[in-house]
Amino acid sequence: MTADTRSDPTPTSASAPAPAPTSAPAPTSASARRAGGLLRHRDFRLLWAGQAVSSVGSNVTTVALPLVAVSVLDAGTFQVAVLTAAAWLPWLLIGLPAGAWVDRLPRRPVMVVCDLLCALAFLSVPLAAVLDRLTVVHLLVVALSAGVARVFFETADQVYLPVLLRPEQLPEGNAKLQATQTASYIVGPGVAGLIAQLIGAVTALLLDALTFLVSAVLLLRIRTVEPRVRRVERSRSLRRDIAEGLRFVARDPYLRVLTLFGAASNIGLTGYQAVLVVFLVRELRLEPGLVGALVGVMSAGGIIGALLATTLGRRCGTARALLIGAVFTGPPALLIPLAAPGVGLIWPALGGVLIGLGVAIGNVVKGAFRQTYTPHHLLGRVTVSMQLLNYGTIPVAAVLAGAIGARYGVTTAIGVMTAWLALTPLILLIGPIRRRRDLPAAPAAS
């Protein structure tokens, strides 16, 4: 689970209203709550189901891919960490132009193509294994390819949700998507561990490929018509579009702090997660099934956080909810290095639950904030501008944790990364967030 600034946000045109997206009829906020909320919104249900299925598959991969590297190819700690880095490296390499392209393209077709590419990538692993051609380099290529698709999919997804939903429905929509995604952090690793225990880790990747195909089919059934991209936008310079998104984030006091916090948090989160499987298998001597179960339990707090986030933001204020989430994200990380076989597994389980709780609260609140705060025609560029730093630290953190683990031992790497994570909530005390009850609805007029 990552601390994501999608909460995965004043200058130019900031005060100009974005064209209203064409969406399928949806109930108003009050009537929606009385009649079942977004469960009655057909197109949102399809989007939600597709993301739920693919999220389970993706989280099978988070355990299955390192298990393949460790148990099948006998990869070292650094090689396993580099696998994590490869999955996130595309945010640094193509994140900014991807955001500009997404703002020029219809989003649903982009998401469907990304699903299909991921399915092909993960199908190649069991095929290579059957042909006795599977190598660590092959796994790196698969991780990198899936990472490229993820850049485009997540950016398009962030822009597409406000097309389906009205502004007042976005908090509920983000909460439901976050809760489902967090549930996948529990189901996916558990399924991966069970399949790896019974029939091998390579077979678990077949499930991931299938989930991406199901997601693509569900997306194709959505009926909502997206607004066409204006021709003037298509003719603009790509470099100018990228610069506009960067300026929006750099000059905004709220987005600037949220981006820094997300980036710093992800160094600690990704750092310990990149070597966690190695730590559990080689230091604590856990079986693959127990590894998957423990990783799943460590993610359980995210479900509670996602379910509480909207209520917490409404009762305490969205700015205060962010601070509460940050408190749970940081200090509990210090419990993870206390892990030991047997009863000692309680400490990483408890630490993971509390971290998941905090991350989920922050992601839900920030997601709704950015989608309503940012002019819609800038949303793709603003999303990747924030994620360039937010997600760009992830491959660096994974390689750093792997290097520390290879040089000083995986236990030391876990300790260093969790100590860093414990300090990151202090970043939110910089800027205006600490003085507010609620985050603003729109940027201040320039």
N, C-alpha and C positions, 0 to 999 in steps of 0.2 A: 504494500500500500504506500502510495506517495503522497506527500503534502502538496496538493495541486493548487495552482493559482486560478484554475477555472472556477472559480469559486462556485480537466484537466484546471472593469477598468473602468491642451485640451484645446488644443489649439484649432487646427484646420477643420472646419466643418463641425466642430464639437457642439455648437449650439443649433445646428440645423437638424430638424427632425428627420429620422430615417423613414423611408416609405413604408407604409403599413404592409406587412406580409399577408399574402392570401392564404388563409388557413381554413380547415374544415370547421363547421360550426361546433362550438364548445360551450358548455355551461359556464355561467358566471361563477366567480369565486364562492359566493354564499350558497348558491343553489348547488354547485358542484359538491360542496362538503355535505349537504343534506342528501344528495342523491348518489353518493358513492365516489365523488370527486373524479379524478382522471381515469378511474376504472371504466367509466362510461364513454371515454374518448377513444374511438376505434383506432385512429392512426397512432395515438400515443401508446396504446396497448401493443401495437405491432412493433413500434420502435423499442419499447420497454422489453418485450419478449425476445426480440433479436439480440439486444445488448445483454440480456440475462444469459442467454444460451452461449454467446461468444465469450462472455466474461468467465463462465465456468471453464470453457475450453482453454482460455488464455491462462487461467490459474492452475489448470492441470500442467501446462507447459512450464510454469515457474518452478515447479518441483521436478517434473519429468525430464526436462532438458538437462539440468545439472546432474540428475541421477544417471541419465544416459552417459554423460561425460565422465562421471566418477566410477560407476559400476561396470559400464561396457567398454569405455575407452581408457580407463585408469588415468584420467586427467588430473593434473595437480591443482593446488589451491588457486594459483594465479590464473591458470587457464579457465577455471570455472568462473572466476570473477570477471575475466575478459568477456565471457559469454553474456553476462549481465550488461557490461559496458556496450557491447555491440548492439544490443536491443534498443539502447537509448541514444547512441551516437548520432543517428539521423536528425535528432532535434537540433544538434549543433551544425550539421552539414547542410541541411536543406530546410530547416524550420522557417526561416524568414521568407524565402520565395514561395514556400508551400502556402503560407498564410495569404500572400497576395494572389496566388493562383486560385485558392478556394474562394476568395471574394469575387472572382471573375467567373466561376463555374457553377453549374447547378450542383447542389451538395449531395443529394441522394445518389445520383449515379457515381459520384466520387466514392461514397461509402460502399456501394455495392462492388465496385472494381477492387477496392482494398480488401474486402472480405474474400473475394475469389483469389486474389494473389496470396493472401495468408494461407488459404486452404491448400494451394499448390505447394507452397513452401514447406508446410508441415507434412504433407503427404510424401515429400521427397525423402524424409528421414527413414521411415520404415522400409521404403523401396531400396534405399542405399544399403540398409542393414541386411536385407534379404540377399542383395547382390554382393555382400561382403565388401562394400566400398565406403562404408561410413567412417568418417574421420572427424577430428576436432575442428578442422578447417571447414568441413561441410556444415557442422553445427553453427559455426560462426557466421557463415554465409546465410543460413536460414534465419538466425537471430537478427542479422542486419537487414535482411529483406523484409521480415515481419516488422521491424522497427520503422522502415521507410513507409510501409503501408499504414502503420499506426499514426505517424505524423499527420498524414492526410486525413485519415478516418476521424481522429479525435478533434482536429481542427474543424472539419466539416460538421461533425456532430454538434459541437458547441454553437455553431451558427445555425444549424438546422432546427434545434429545439425551439428557439423563439419563433420560427416559422409555424410550427405546429401549435404552440401554446400562446395564450395571452400573457402579458406581463404579470398579472396577479396570480397566474397559474404556475409560473416558473419555480417558485420555492417548493411547491408540492411535487412538481415534476422532477426537479433536481434531487429532492429527498428520496423519492421512489427509486430513481436510477442509482443513487448512491447506496441505498439500502440493499438493492439487488446486487450491485457490484461487490459490496462488502460480503454479502452472503456467499458470493462465488469464491471469495478468499478462503472460506471455510470448506465449501463443498469441493472446489477444484483440487487443492492439495490433498485432501482426504481421498478423493477418487484416484488421484495420481499415485499416492502411496499404496493404495490397495491393489490397483492394477499392476504396479511395478512389483509388488510382493508376489502376486499370483502368476502373472504371465509376462512380466518384463516391462521396463520403463519405455522402451521403444514403441510398444503397442499403445501406450497411453497417448502418444502424439497423434495417432489415428483419430482419437476422440476429438482432439482440438481441431483437426482439419474438417471434420464433420460439422462441428458447431459453427464454423465460419460459413459453410454452405447454407445451413439453416438460417443464419442471420441474413444472408443475401436474399433468400427467398422471401423472408418476412418484410424486408425493406422494400422489395419490389411490389408488395401488395398495398403499400400506403397510397392513399388517394389524394392527399393534399397537394395542391399546385403551388410550386414555388414562384415568387415574383421573378420576372426575367431580369438579368443583369443589364443595366443601362449601357448603351453603346459607348457613351462618353467614358464609362469606367473601363470598358474593354480596351479603349485606345490609349489609356494612360500608360506612362512609363512604369515598368515593373519596379525600377529602383525608386522612383518617386512614391509609389504605393508603400513599399517597405519602409521608407523613411517616415512616412506619415504615421504608420502604426507605432514605430519606435518613439517618435516624438510624443505621441499621445500618452504612452506609458511613462516615459522619462519625466514628463512635466507634471504628471498627476501625483499629488502627495499620497493618495490612498493606494493606487496601483503600484507605485514605486516601492512602498514598504511591504506590501503583500508579495511582490515578486522576490524581494530580497529574503523575506522570511521563508517562502516556499523553497528557494534555492538552497538556503542554509539547512533547512530541515531535511531536504532530500539527500544532502551529503551524508548525514547521520543515518537516515532511514535506509538508503540504498547501500551504504557502507556495511552495516551489520547484516542486512539481508543477503548481500552478494556472497558472503562466506558462511551464512547460517547453516546451509545444508552440509557443507564440509565439516563445520564444527559439530553438528549433531551426529553425523555418521562416523567421523574419525576420532573425535575427542570423547564424545559421550557413548559411542558404540551402539547407537540406536538402529533398529531395523527400519527399512524403508516405510513400512506401514505406520510405524510410530512416528517417524519423521513427518509424514503427511498429516497425521492426526494432530501433532503438536503445532505445526504451522497453521493448520486450520483453526485450532483453538485460539492461537495468538491473534487471529483476525476477527474473533467473534465480537469484540467490543465495537467494531465498526458498524454492525447492524444496529446496536442500541444507539450509537451516536447519530446515525442517519435518521432513525425514527424520532429522536429527541430534538434534532437540530432546528426544525421549523418552529416547534413550540418554544424552544429555548430562545430563539431569535425574537419571537413575538412577545414573550413575557419579560425577558431581560434586556432586549435590544440587540440588534445584529452586531454592532461593534463589540459589545460586551460578550456576546456569544463567541466571537472570534478569540477573544482573550481567554475565555474559559477553555475552549478547545485547545489552545496553545499550551495551557498549563498541563493538560492531560497528555499532550503529544511529547513534551520534553522530559521532565524529571523521572517519570516511570521507566524510561529506557535504562536507568541505572540498575534495574532489577534483572535484566537479561544476562549480564555476565555472571550472575550468581548461580546459573544453571548447573545442575549436578544430576547424575543418574538417580532414578527412583523418585523419592519425595522432592528432591531438588528441582525437578521439572516444573514445580508449581511457580517458581520465580519467573522464568521466561514466559510462561503462560499468562501470569498476572500482568507482567509488564507489557506483553503484546496486546492484551485485551484493553488496557488503559490507553496505550498508544493508538490503537485502532479507533477507540471512542473519540479521542481528540482530533485525529485526522479527519474522520467522517464529519464531525460537527463543522470543522473549518471548511472542508470541501463543499458541503451543501450551502453554507452561508455565502462563501465566496463565489460559488457558481451562479447563484441567483443574482448576486450583486453585480457581477461583471456583465451578465447578459442584459440586465435592465439599465445599467449605468452607461454602457457604451453605445454610441450610435450604431445601428445595425449594419450599415454599409462598411464600417470599420472593424466589425467584430472578429472576422477571421485574422486580420493583420494584428490586431491588439492581442488576440489569443496567443499567436505564435511569438509575438514580441515578448510577452511575459514568459512563455514557456521556453524561449531560447535560453534564458538564464535559469529558470526554474527547473526544467528538464535537462538543460545542458550540463548541469553539475553532476547528473547521475552517472554517466560513463566515467567521469573523472573520479567520482567517489568509489565506484566499483573497482577500478584499476588500483586506486590508492589502497583500498582495503585489501585487495589481493596481494599487493606488494608488501604491505605490513605483515599480512599473514604468512607470506612465503619467507620473509626475513626474520620475523620475531615470533611467529606462531599465530595460529588462528584465534586463540583465546585473547591475545593482546589486541588483535585487530578488532574483535568484538568490543573490547573494553574502550578502546580509543574512539570508535565511532559512536557508541552509546553515550559516552561522556560529552562529545560534541553536541549530540542531539538534545541532551538535557539542558544545554545553555541557550538554545535557539529562541525560546519564547521571549527573551529580552529584546529581540529585534522589534517586536510589535509595540514596544514602549517608545519607539522613535516615531515622531510624526503625530498626526491628529487623531489617530484611532483611539488612543488611551483616554482622550478627553470627551469622547462622544458616547451617547447611548446607542444610537443607530447610525449605520452607514448612510451616506447621502444617496438620493434617488437619481441625481444627475450631476455632471461636472459643473463647477462654478463658472459663470459666464466670464469669458476672457475679456 
